[in-house]
Amino acid sequence: MERTSHPHSAALANKTGGWLNGFIGVLIFSGSLPATRVAVLEFDPLFLTVARATLAALLALCLLRLFKARRPSTQQWRPLALVALGVVLGFPLLTALALQYVTSAHSIVFLGLLPLATAVFGVLRGGERPRPVFWLFSVLGSLLVVGYALSQGLAASPRGDALMLLAVLVCGLGYAEGAQLSRTLGGWQVICWALVLALPLMAALTLFSAPPDFGGISLPAWFSLGYVSLFSMLIGFVFWYRGLAQGGIAAVGQLQLLQPFFGLALAAGLLHEQVSLGMLGVTLAVILCVAGAKRWAK
């Protein structure tokens, strides 16, 4: 009996660790859009995107050399390129562009679509097969978010909302690819190698898009650039990819439904942005879908 209990205990511990790591990752990511909103007021969106990736990649390169991480195999470079395209370039650039047209509080609500996008790509790229009831909860959460956006009138900023939707799609792909790759390469190694892979292009674009003078940049903008470079672009992914690999892409991915809640709190507390009752109501309703989706993920 003792011998047969070990696999079950190990699987339970692995699943619990996956949810814990995923939760920490979501907490870190929750500050990304408010920080980006602050930074994009003074930095060009393209420069902000490539500069954060360049800074994170330089640190990632140091970590890979310090811990003597093994190089990815030939087959692993293609999914690493998709990770870089989705989370190193695509999501940061699209959200930075979107935040020129919408507030961070408004954009955060769109993140409620990320769990569904991640789950779909988890099926397509990771081979996962959640139960039908799981999709009911995931779709319900997504419909709540889309319904809220429609109630606010997309005509007010169709460009900003379209950019946020594109950001969600490329981010979901990057999450699923990175999680699948983490099972063989390791969570922190995946984001580090993806950053290093993108470094030549990101560094060149950083020099090209750099403003002629940094003298007028405020301290909050510099702190925001530091946050999205160190935490949003590197540290958060160490926990997030490990959590997805341990607990399942579709299941742990539902933790992203908590991200709007934390993000709205940050937007209200730090940026003094108005958070309406509608925003809070949609966010709380979406969070309730986590329990149902978690139960029926497997």
C-alpha positions as CSV (number, residue, x, y, z in Angstrom):
1,M,0.0,0.0,0.0
2,E,2.8,2.4,0.8
3,R,4.4,1.8,-2.5
4,T,1.3,2.4,-4.5
5,S,0.5,5.7,-2.7
6,H,3.7,7.4,-3.8
7,P,2.7,8.1,-7.5
8,H,-0.6,9.6,-6.4
9,S,1.1,11.7,-3.7
10,A,3.7,12.9,-6.2
11,A,1.0,13.7,-8.8
12,L,-1.0,15.7,-6.2
13,A,2.1,17.6,-5.1
14,N,3.0,18.3,-8.7
15,K,-0.5,19.6,-9.4
16,T,-0.5,21.8,-6.2
17,G,2.9,23.2,-7.1
18,G,1.6,24.0,-10.6
19,W,-1.3,26.0,-9.2
20,L,1.0,27.8,-6.7
21,N,3.5,28.7,-9.4
22,G,0.8,29.7,-11.8
23,F,-0.8,32.0,-9.1
24,I,2.6,33.7,-8.4
25,G,3.0,34.2,-12.2
26,V,-0.4,35.8,-12.5
27,L,0.3,38.2,-9.6
28,I,3.5,39.3,-11.3
29,F,1.8,39.7,-14.7
30,S,-1.1,41.8,-13.1
31,G,1.2,44.7,-12.8
32,S,2.2,44.6,-16.5
33,L,-0.6,46.7,-18.1
34,P,-0.6,49.4,-15.4
35,A,3.2,49.7,-15.7
36,T,3.0,49.7,-19.5
37,R,0.3,52.4,-19.3
38,V,2.7,54.6,-17.2
39,A,5.7,53.9,-19.5
40,V,3.9,54.4,-22.8
41,L,2.9,58.0,-21.8
42,E,6.6,58.9,-22.1
43,F,8.2,56.2,-24.2
44,D,7.4,55.3,-27.8
45,P,5.5,51.9,-27.9
46,L,8.0,50.3,-30.2
47,F,11.0,51.5,-28.1
48,L,9.2,50.3,-24.9
49,T,8.6,46.8,-26.4
50,V,12.1,46.2,-27.8
51,A,13.9,47.9,-24.9
52,R,12.2,45.7,-22.3
53,A,13.0,42.6,-24.3
54,T,16.6,43.6,-24.7
55,L,17.1,44.3,-21.0
56,A,15.4,41.0,-20.1
57,A,17.4,39.1,-22.8
58,L,20.8,40.4,-21.5
59,L,19.9,39.2,-18.0
60,A,18.6,35.9,-19.4
61,L,21.9,35.4,-21.2
62,C,23.8,35.9,-17.9
63,L,21.6,33.3,-16.2
64,L,22.1,30.7,-19.0
65,R,25.8,31.1,-18.8
66,L,25.9,31.2,-15.0
67,F,23.9,27.9,-14.6
68,K,25.5,26.4,-17.7
69,A,22.1,25.6,-19.2
70,R,22.1,23.1,-22.1
71,R,21.4,24.4,-25.5
72,P,18.0,23.5,-27.0
73,S,17.8,20.7,-29.6
74,T,17.2,21.4,-33.3
75,Q,13.5,20.5,-32.9
76,Q,13.1,22.9,-29.9
77,W,14.1,26.1,-31.8
78,R,10.9,26.3,-33.8
79,P,8.6,26.3,-30.8
80,L,11.0,28.7,-29.1
81,A,10.6,31.1,-32.1
82,L,6.8,30.9,-31.6
83,V,7.3,31.7,-27.9
84,A,9.4,34.7,-28.8
85,L,6.9,35.9,-31.4
86,G,4.0,35.6,-29.0
87,V,5.3,36.8,-25.6
88,V,8.6,38.7,-26.3
89,L,7.4,40.7,-29.3
90,G,3.7,40.3,-30.1
91,F,1.9,40.8,-26.8
92,P,4.1,43.6,-25.4
93,L,4.0,45.6,-28.7
94,L,0.3,45.1,-29.3
95,T,-0.7,46.0,-25.7
96,A,1.7,49.1,-25.8
97,L,0.0,50.2,-29.0
98,A,-3.5,49.5,-27.5
99,L,-2.8,51.6,-24.4
100,Q,-2.4,54.7,-26.5
101,Y,-6.2,54.4,-27.1
102,V,-7.6,52.8,-24.0
103,T,-7.0,53.0,-20.3
104,S,-5.2,50.1,-18.5
105,A,-8.4,49.4,-16.6
106,H,-10.3,48.9,-19.8
107,S,-7.5,46.8,-21.4
108,I,-7.2,44.6,-18.3
109,V,-10.8,43.3,-18.8
110,F,-9.7,41.9,-22.2
111,L,-7.3,39.6,-20.3
112,G,-10.3,37.6,-19.3
113,L,-10.1,36.1,-22.8
114,L,-6.6,34.8,-22.2
115,P,-7.6,31.6,-20.4
116,L,-9.8,30.5,-23.3
117,A,-7.1,31.4,-25.9
118,T,-4.5,29.5,-23.8
119,A,-6.8,26.5,-23.5
120,V,-7.6,26.4,-27.2
121,F,-3.9,26.5,-28.1
122,G,-3.2,23.9,-25.3
123,V,-5.5,21.6,-27.2
124,L,-4.1,22.4,-30.7
125,R,-0.4,22.5,-29.7
126,G,-0.2,20.6,-26.4
127,G,-2.6,17.7,-27.1
128,E,-4.7,18.3,-24.0
129,R,-8.4,17.2,-23.9
130,P,-10.5,18.9,-21.2
131,R,-14.0,17.8,-20.6
132,P,-16.9,19.5,-22.4
133,V,-18.1,21.2,-19.2
134,F,-14.7,22.8,-18.9
135,W,-15.3,24.6,-22.2
136,L,-18.7,25.8,-20.9
137,F,-17.1,27.7,-18.1
138,S,-14.3,29.0,-20.2
139,V,-16.6,30.3,-22.9
140,L,-18.9,31.7,-20.3
141,G,-16.1,33.7,-18.8
142,S,-15.0,35.0,-22.2
143,L,-18.6,35.9,-23.2
144,L,-18.8,38.0,-20.0
145,V,-15.7,39.9,-21.0
146,V,-16.8,40.5,-24.6
147,G,-20.3,41.5,-23.4
148,Y,-18.8,44.1,-21.2
149,A,-16.6,45.5,-24.0
150,L,-19.7,45.7,-26.3
151,S,-21.7,47.5,-23.5
152,Q,-19.0,50.1,-23.3
153,G,-19.3,50.8,-27.1
154,L,-16.5,49.5,-29.2
155,A,-16.9,52.5,-31.5
156,A,-15.3,54.6,-28.9
157,S,-11.9,53.0,-29.6
158,P,-12.2,50.2,-32.1
159,R,-8.4,50.3,-32.8
160,G,-7.5,49.9,-29.1
161,D,-9.9,47.0,-28.6
162,A,-8.8,45.2,-31.8
163,L,-5.2,45.5,-30.8
164,M,-6.0,44.0,-27.4
165,L,-7.8,41.1,-29.0
166,L,-4.8,40.4,-31.3
167,A,-2.5,40.6,-28.2
168,V,-4.6,38.0,-26.4
169,L,-4.4,35.6,-29.4
170,V,-0.6,35.8,-29.8
171,C,-0.1,35.6,-26.0
172,G,-2.3,32.4,-25.8
173,L,-0.1,30.8,-28.5
174,G,3.1,31.8,-26.7
175,Y,1.8,30.5,-23.4
176,A,0.8,27.1,-24.8
177,E,4.1,26.7,-26.8
178,G,6.2,27.7,-23.8
179,A,4.3,25.4,-21.4
180,Q,4.7,22.4,-23.7
181,L,8.4,23.1,-24.2
182,S,8.9,23.6,-20.4
183,R,8.2,19.9,-19.9
184,T,11.4,18.9,-21.7
185,L,13.6,22.1,-21.5
186,G,12.6,23.6,-18.2
187,G,10.5,26.6,-17.3
188,W,13.1,29.3,-16.8
189,Q,15.2,28.0,-19.7
190,V,12.3,28.4,-22.1
191,I,11.8,32.1,-21.5
192,C,15.6,32.7,-21.3
193,W,16.3,31.0,-24.6
194,A,13.3,32.7,-26.3
195,L,14.6,36.1,-25.1
196,V,18.1,35.3,-26.3
197,L,16.8,34.1,-29.7
198,A,15.1,37.5,-30.1
199,L,18.0,39.5,-28.8
200,P,19.7,40.5,-32.0
201,L,16.5,41.9,-33.5
202,M,15.4,43.5,-30.3
203,A,18.8,45.1,-29.7
204,A,18.9,46.5,-33.2
205,L,15.4,47.9,-32.9
206,T,16.2,49.4,-29.5
207,L,19.1,51.4,-31.0
208,F,16.9,52.4,-34.0
209,S,13.9,53.5,-32.0
210,A,15.7,55.1,-29.0
211,P,14.7,58.7,-28.4
212,P,17.4,61.4,-29.0
213,D,17.2,62.6,-25.5
214,F,16.3,60.7,-22.3
215,G,16.5,63.9,-20.1
216,G,12.7,64.4,-19.9
217,I,11.8,60.9,-18.9
218,S,10.3,60.8,-15.4
219,L,11.3,58.4,-12.6
220,P,7.9,56.6,-12.7
221,A,8.4,55.9,-16.4
222,W,11.9,54.4,-15.7
223,F,10.5,52.3,-12.8
224,S,7.7,51.1,-15.1
225,L,10.3,50.1,-17.8
226,G,12.3,48.3,-15.2
227,Y,9.2,46.4,-14.0
228,V,8.1,45.2,-17.4
229,S,11.7,44.3,-18.3
230,L,12.6,42.3,-15.1
231,F,9.3,41.0,-13.8
232,S,6.8,40.9,-16.7
233,M,9.3,39.7,-19.3
234,L,11.4,37.3,-17.2
235,I,10.6,36.5,-13.6
236,G,6.9,36.1,-14.1
237,F,7.4,33.6,-16.9
238,V,9.7,31.4,-14.8
239,F,6.8,30.8,-12.4
240,W,4.1,30.8,-15.1
241,Y,5.6,28.2,-17.5
242,R,6.6,26.0,-14.6
243,G,3.0,26.1,-13.3
244,L,1.5,25.4,-16.8
245,A,3.8,22.4,-17.3
246,Q,3.1,21.0,-13.8
247,G,-0.7,21.5,-13.6
248,G,-1.8,21.4,-17.2
249,I,-2.0,24.3,-19.8
250,A,-5.8,24.4,-19.9
251,A,-6.4,24.0,-16.1
252,V,-3.7,26.3,-14.7
253,G,-4.4,28.7,-17.6
254,Q,-7.7,29.5,-16.0
255,L,-5.9,31.3,-13.2
256,Q,-5.5,34.2,-15.7
257,L,-9.1,34.9,-14.9
258,L,-7.8,36.4,-11.6
259,Q,-5.5,38.8,-13.5
260,P,-8.2,41.4,-14.3
261,F,-9.1,41.5,-10.6
262,F,-5.5,42.2,-9.4
263,G,-4.9,44.5,-12.4
264,L,-8.0,46.6,-11.7
265,A,-6.9,47.0,-8.1
266,L,-3.5,48.2,-9.2
267,A,-5.0,50.6,-11.8
268,A,-7.3,52.1,-9.2
269,G,-4.7,52.3,-6.5
270,L,-1.6,53.4,-8.4
271,L,-2.9,55.2,-11.5
272,H,-6.1,56.6,-9.9
273,E,-8.1,55.4,-12.8
274,Q,-11.8,55.1,-12.5
275,V,-13.0,51.5,-12.0
276,S,-16.7,51.3,-12.6
277,L,-19.1,48.9,-10.9
278,G,-19.6,47.2,-14.3
279,M,-15.9,46.5,-14.5
280,L,-15.9,45.0,-11.0
281,G,-19.1,43.0,-11.7
282,V,-17.7,41.4,-14.9
283,T,-14.4,40.7,-13.2
284,L,-16.0,39.0,-10.2
285,A,-18.4,37.0,-12.4
286,V,-15.4,35.8,-14.6
287,I,-13.5,34.8,-11.5
288,L,-16.4,32.5,-10.5
289,C,-15.7,30.6,-13.7
290,V,-12.3,29.5,-12.4
291,A,-13.7,27.0,-9.9
292,G,-15.9,25.3,-12.5
293,A,-13.2,25.2,-15.2
294,K,-10.7,23.9,-12.7
295,R,-13.0,21.1,-11.6
296,W,-13.7,19.9,-15.1
297,A,-10.3,20.5,-16.7
298,K,-9.3,16.8,-16.7
